[in-house]
Amino acid sequence: MIEIVTDSTADLNQPLMSRYGLRFIPLQVIIGETSYKDLVEIDVPRLFQSVEELGILPKTSAPSVADFTAFFNASPADEIIYMGIGAKLSATYQSAILAAEASKKKVHVIDSANLSTGIGIQVLKACELLEQGLGAEEIVQRLENEKQNVRCYFVIDTMDYLYKGGRCTAMQALVGSILKIRPVIEVRQDGTLGVKDKVSGTRKKAQHRLVQILKKDLANVDLHRIFVTHTGTVEEAEAIKQELLALAPFEEVLITNAGAVIASHCGPDTLGIIYSLK
């Protein structure tokens, strides 16, 4: 028996987890002196409320090797495929590698080179390959070969979180706020984050830029599944979904909420589009 597992930063909400029988290991969100398990003990509204009240950005941390070992050993399967947040974005991958070596199970650890549903879209692909009868080695190879096809772009609404998280200077945050500059962040092919574009103006204009980026790829986009993932912009996410459905015959457009770990780094009213190329 083979089990596919992931971590909380894949931002696959409970209906999707249940649909594919997925387990996840939570990362930690640290507020003051208290640590909370992402998606288990803290949600995004509570996270943002604490930032407003305390004026400081929460910290996040990876599961320990011991946590991972227990997580793997609790599997009912003999063989496990784990894919979580990218190795260049978190220490989670390294903890998983060490735990896999200590586990009683045979564990395959894959670097997603991504975050949020950039992980999730790959995990669901793995689940579908498993349903098709592929073995663990075949699934791992397919994921390794195709992870470079994932495209993950998201619009940051406020630069405050980038500033508090040390990702931009106070002057950049001030100028961005005054000019209402909203950066479009991309997950690069090497698994790092970078600025794809800077949009001046309304949030709607910045979100439309995401659709424009997708349009340039459209001839090569895999229409099987696309994600719209956000940190609280439900109505806007639904509007983007309808725009995507009008643009191309996607089989499935999934809207998911980001968890507290992802939200800790991108802030409120963030919205992203995640898809794969053929």
C-alpha positions as CSV (number, residue, x, y, z in Angstrom):
1,M,0.0,0.0,0.0
2,I,1.2,3.5,-0.9
3,E,0.1,6.7,0.9
4,I,0.5,10.3,-0.5
5,V,1.1,12.9,2.3
6,T,1.9,16.6,2.5
7,D,2.2,19.5,4.9
8,S,-0.1,22.3,5.9
9,T,1.4,24.8,3.5
10,A,-0.1,22.9,0.5
11,D,-3.3,24.9,1.3
12,L,-5.5,22.0,0.3
13,N,-8.7,22.7,2.3
14,Q,-10.5,19.9,4.2
15,P,-12.9,18.9,1.3
16,L,-9.9,18.2,-0.9
17,M,-8.1,16.4,1.8
18,S,-11.1,14.2,2.4
19,R,-11.7,13.7,-1.3
20,Y,-8.3,12.2,-1.8
21,G,-7.8,10.7,1.7
22,L,-4.8,13.0,2.4
23,R,-3.0,13.4,5.7
24,F,-0.8,16.5,6.4
25,I,1.8,17.4,9.0
26,P,1.3,21.0,10.3
27,L,4.0,23.6,10.4
28,Q,4.0,25.9,13.4
29,V,2.9,29.6,13.8
30,I,4.5,31.3,16.7
31,I,2.8,34.3,18.2
32,G,4.7,35.8,21.1
33,E,5.7,32.9,23.3
34,T,3.0,30.6,22.1
35,S,3.3,28.1,19.2
36,Y,0.2,26.9,17.2
37,K,-0.2,24.1,14.7
38,D,-1.1,25.5,11.3
39,L,-4.7,24.5,10.2
40,V,-5.2,22.7,13.5
41,E,-4.9,25.3,16.3
42,I,-5.0,28.6,14.4
43,D,-6.7,30.1,11.4
44,V,-6.1,33.1,9.3
45,P,-8.6,35.6,10.9
46,R,-7.0,34.9,14.3
47,L,-3.6,35.4,12.8
48,F,-4.3,38.8,11.3
49,Q,-6.1,39.9,14.4
50,S,-3.0,39.2,16.5
51,V,-0.8,41.2,14.0
52,E,-3.1,44.2,14.4
53,E,-3.1,43.9,18.2
54,L,0.6,43.2,18.7
55,G,2.1,45.1,15.7
56,I,4.6,42.3,15.1
57,L,4.7,39.6,12.5
58,P,4.3,36.0,13.8
59,K,7.2,33.6,13.2
60,T,6.8,30.2,11.6
61,S,8.8,27.0,12.0
62,A,9.1,23.6,10.4
63,P,8.0,20.4,12.1
64,S,10.8,18.7,14.0
65,V,12.4,15.5,12.8
66,A,10.7,13.7,15.7
67,D,7.3,15.0,14.6
68,F,8.0,13.9,11.0
69,T,9.1,10.4,12.2
70,A,6.0,9.9,14.2
71,F,3.9,11.2,11.3
72,F,5.5,8.8,8.9
73,N,5.3,5.8,11.3
74,A,1.6,6.5,11.9
75,S,0.9,5.7,8.2
76,P,-1.2,2.6,7.5
77,A,0.9,2.2,4.3
78,D,4.2,0.4,3.8
79,E,5.4,3.0,1.4
80,I,5.0,6.8,1.6
81,I,5.4,9.7,-0.9
82,Y,5.8,13.0,0.9
83,M,5.8,16.4,-0.9
84,G,5.7,19.6,1.1
85,I,7.0,23.2,1.0
86,G,10.1,23.7,-1.2
87,A,13.6,23.2,0.2
88,K,14.7,26.7,-0.5
89,L,11.7,28.2,1.3
90,S,11.7,26.2,4.6
91,A,13.7,23.8,6.7
92,T,10.7,21.4,6.5
93,Y,12.2,19.5,3.6
94,Q,15.5,18.8,5.5
95,S,13.5,17.6,8.5
96,A,11.5,15.3,6.3
97,I,14.7,13.8,4.8
98,L,16.2,13.0,8.2
99,A,12.9,11.6,9.4
100,A,12.6,9.4,6.3
101,E,16.0,7.9,7.1
102,A,14.8,7.1,10.7
103,S,11.3,5.9,9.8
104,K,10.2,2.3,9.8
105,K,8.5,2.9,6.5
106,K,9.9,3.4,3.0
107,V,9.5,7.1,2.5
108,H,10.1,9.1,-0.7
109,V,10.7,12.8,0.0
110,I,10.2,15.1,-3.0
111,D,11.2,18.8,-3.1
112,S,8.1,20.6,-4.6
113,A,10.2,23.7,-5.3
114,N,7.0,25.5,-4.5
115,L,4.6,26.7,-1.9
116,S,0.8,26.9,-1.2
117,T,-1.2,25.2,-3.9
118,G,1.9,25.2,-6.1
119,I,2.5,22.2,-3.8
120,G,-1.1,21.2,-3.8
121,I,-1.5,20.9,-7.5
122,Q,1.4,18.4,-7.6
123,V,0.0,16.5,-4.6
124,L,-3.3,16.0,-6.3
125,K,-1.6,14.9,-9.4
126,A,0.3,12.3,-7.4
127,C,-3.1,11.1,-5.9
128,E,-4.5,10.7,-9.4
129,L,-1.5,8.8,-10.6
130,L,-1.9,6.5,-7.6
131,E,-5.6,5.9,-8.5
132,Q,-4.4,5.0,-12.0
133,G,-2.3,2.2,-10.6
134,L,1.2,3.7,-10.9
135,G,3.8,2.5,-8.4
136,A,5.6,4.7,-6.0
137,E,8.8,4.9,-8.1
138,E,6.8,5.9,-11.2
139,I,4.9,8.5,-9.3
140,V,8.0,10.0,-7.9
141,Q,9.7,10.2,-11.3
142,R,6.6,11.8,-12.9
143,L,6.5,14.5,-10.1
144,E,10.3,15.1,-10.4
145,N,10.0,15.5,-14.2
146,E,7.0,17.7,-14.2
147,K,7.4,20.0,-11.2
148,Q,9.1,22.6,-13.4
149,N,5.8,22.9,-15.2
150,V,4.0,24.5,-12.2
151,R,3.3,28.2,-12.4
152,C,2.5,30.1,-9.2
153,Y,1.8,33.8,-9.2
154,F,0.2,35.9,-6.5
155,V,-0.5,39.5,-5.8
156,I,0.5,41.1,-2.4
157,D,-2.0,43.7,-1.3
158,T,0.1,45.3,1.4
159,M,3.8,45.7,1.7
160,D,3.6,45.8,5.5
161,Y,4.1,42.0,5.9
162,L,7.0,42.1,3.4
163,Y,8.6,44.8,5.5
164,K,7.9,43.2,8.9
165,G,9.2,39.9,7.6
166,G,12.5,41.6,6.4
167,R,11.8,41.2,2.7
168,C,11.8,44.9,1.9
169,T,13.1,48.1,3.5
170,A,11.0,50.6,5.4
171,M,11.4,53.1,2.5
172,Q,10.2,50.5,0.0
173,A,7.2,49.8,2.1
174,L,6.4,53.5,2.5
175,V,6.8,54.2,-1.2
176,G,4.8,51.2,-2.1
177,S,2.0,52.2,0.3
178,I,1.9,55.8,-0.9
179,L,1.9,54.8,-4.6
180,K,-0.3,51.8,-4.0
181,I,2.2,49.5,-5.6
182,R,1.2,45.8,-5.5
183,P,3.9,43.4,-6.3
184,V,3.2,40.3,-8.3
185,I,5.3,37.5,-6.7
186,E,6.3,34.4,-8.6
187,V,7.8,31.1,-7.6
188,R,10.8,30.8,-9.8
189,Q,11.9,27.6,-11.5
190,D,14.8,27.2,-8.9
191,G,12.3,27.2,-6.1
192,T,12.9,30.7,-4.9
193,L,10.6,33.7,-4.8
194,G,10.9,36.8,-7.0
195,V,9.0,39.8,-8.2
196,K,7.4,39.1,-11.6
197,D,5.8,42.6,-11.9
198,K,4.8,45.7,-9.9
199,V,1.3,47.0,-10.5
200,S,0.3,50.5,-9.5
201,G,-3.4,51.1,-8.8
202,T,-6.3,49.1,-7.6
203,R,-6.3,45.5,-6.3
204,K,-8.6,44.6,-9.1
205,K,-6.0,45.8,-11.6
206,A,-3.3,43.8,-10.0
207,Q,-5.4,40.7,-10.0
208,H,-6.2,41.2,-13.6
209,R,-2.5,41.2,-14.3
210,L,-2.4,37.6,-13.0
211,V,-5.0,36.6,-15.7
212,Q,-2.9,38.4,-18.3
213,I,0.1,36.4,-17.3
214,L,-1.9,33.2,-17.6
215,K,-3.1,34.3,-21.1
216,K,0.4,34.4,-22.4
217,D,0.8,30.7,-21.3
218,L,-2.7,29.7,-22.4
219,A,-1.7,27.6,-25.5
220,N,0.5,25.4,-23.2
221,V,-1.7,25.3,-20.0
222,D,-2.9,22.0,-18.7
223,L,-6.7,22.6,-18.5
224,H,-7.3,19.8,-16.1
225,R,-7.0,21.9,-13.0
226,I,-6.2,25.4,-11.9
227,F,-6.2,27.0,-8.4
228,V,-7.2,30.4,-7.1
229,T,-5.8,30.7,-3.6
230,H,-6.3,33.6,-1.2
231,T,-6.0,34.9,2.3
232,G,-9.6,36.3,2.7
233,T,-10.7,37.8,-0.6
234,V,-13.6,35.3,-1.2
235,E,-15.7,37.4,-3.5
236,E,-12.6,38.4,-5.6
237,A,-11.5,34.8,-5.8
238,E,-14.9,33.9,-7.1
239,A,-14.8,36.7,-9.7
240,I,-11.4,35.5,-10.9
241,K,-12.7,31.9,-11.1
242,Q,-15.5,33.1,-13.4
243,E,-13.0,35.0,-15.5
244,L,-10.9,31.9,-15.9
245,L,-13.9,29.8,-16.9
246,A,-14.7,32.3,-19.5
247,L,-11.2,32.3,-20.8
248,A,-10.7,28.5,-21.3
249,P,-12.6,25.2,-20.7
250,F,-10.9,24.3,-17.4
251,E,-12.1,21.0,-16.1
252,E,-11.7,22.2,-12.5
253,V,-11.2,25.7,-11.0
254,L,-10.6,25.3,-7.3
255,I,-10.7,28.1,-4.8
256,T,-8.8,27.5,-1.6
257,N,-7.9,29.6,1.5
258,A,-4.3,29.9,2.4
259,G,-3.3,28.6,5.8
260,A,-1.8,30.7,8.6
261,V,1.8,29.9,7.7
262,I,1.5,31.1,4.2
263,A,-0.6,34.1,5.3
264,S,2.1,35.0,7.9
265,H,4.4,35.9,5.0
266,C,2.1,37.4,2.4
267,G,-0.5,39.2,4.5
268,P,-4.2,39.8,4.1
269,D,-6.0,40.1,0.8
270,T,-3.4,38.2,-1.1
271,L,-4.6,36.3,-4.1
272,G,-2.8,33.9,-6.4
273,I,-3.3,31.8,-9.5
274,I,-1.6,28.4,-9.7
275,Y,-1.6,26.1,-12.8
276,S,0.5,23.7,-14.7
277,L,1.8,23.6,-18.2
278,K,1.4,20.5,-20.4
